[in-house]
Amino acid sequence: MRKNSNKKEVFNYIYSNPGTTKQALQMNLNLSLPTINSCISQLMDDNLIIHSGMEKNTGGRNSKEYSINQQLRYSIGIDITKNHISLVLINLSSEIVDYIRVKKKFSNTESYFIQLRELIKTILEKNKVELNNVLECGIGLPALTNITNDKVVYGEILGIKSLEVKEIENYLGLPCKLYNDANAAGFGETWNYPPTNTTFYLMLSNNVGGCVLSHGEPYYGNTLKSGEVGHLRLHSDGKQCYCGQRGCVDQYLASKQLSRFTDGNLEVFFDELPENQEFRTIFDAYVIDLVETLNAIRMVLDCDIILGGYVGSHLEPYLHTIQEKLDRRNSFGDKSDYIFLCNQRKESIAVGAALPSILSFIEEI
Ligand SMILES: [Zn+2]
């Protein structure tokens, strides 16, 4: 038991510190050199680590450096939206090796899933990765999924009546999991946070979603609808929402509420925003609605909030303004230092959907 835990400890250290030497392991892990030698040789035999270079020592002998074998296993993450497919390939270090984004209208049909299979084939061939070395394909989508991540239970945005993972696995030839998009993105953003943190991830993308992350895991709620702040009511008798209600947050804070003024291109909206008076007026109204939503989340959960999704990754220049307004809105005089910008700005849903299989693989070492 202890032997295995030493091996895991050595692997974890090398994972977090690529190019580690035996001397560094000895100093930082408080293990004897024979124990480290034995762990290194087991990890090398298992192909989990590789000899990655030499550390040049002044005077004495040069030391071998070790890193994890990033190419040993991969995971694929897919973000399915109404009109696009994004696909990422990540390695054992959880780094993006490559990604593809194509315009493709979703349909729950054989031809759609055959196209997904072709995209997977393309990215694997391009990066010379064998299908056998892919652990899993995690699929994030704007839908509610069950707790075992093998079934869509509500898929109004995509028009899904029923979708089970085994149907997709038949087409893709890989083990698959289905994730709610906001849960995937929130997990991808916070997986390496201290486990005691409770955080709310607000996804401001084509649709608005959210995820409560507690002790490193999404909190799903009693009926899997936790974090669905897109359907809080912002304006009584407001715009019609796809859920059947009126005035929902989704209808005011989804990215298309800004990008519809620039032919669907959010980058152009934010590029032109500083100089465009009409856009400034639109964005000021957006910020008022955002602040109202953030205040409601804070009141219920009293935790840190991450601004994520397409809009969240453009908010850096406006964070101070948002925080000032939020300070004024707070009933208890809380300072809004609990608001953070997302770090994962590229393909956050796909990366978050790809991560669990990599983390499980490492956990089992
Ligand atoms: Zn709604």
Residues whose N, C-alpha, C, O or C-beta is under 5 A from the ligand:
A	BS01	ZN	G230 H231 C241 C243 Q245 C248
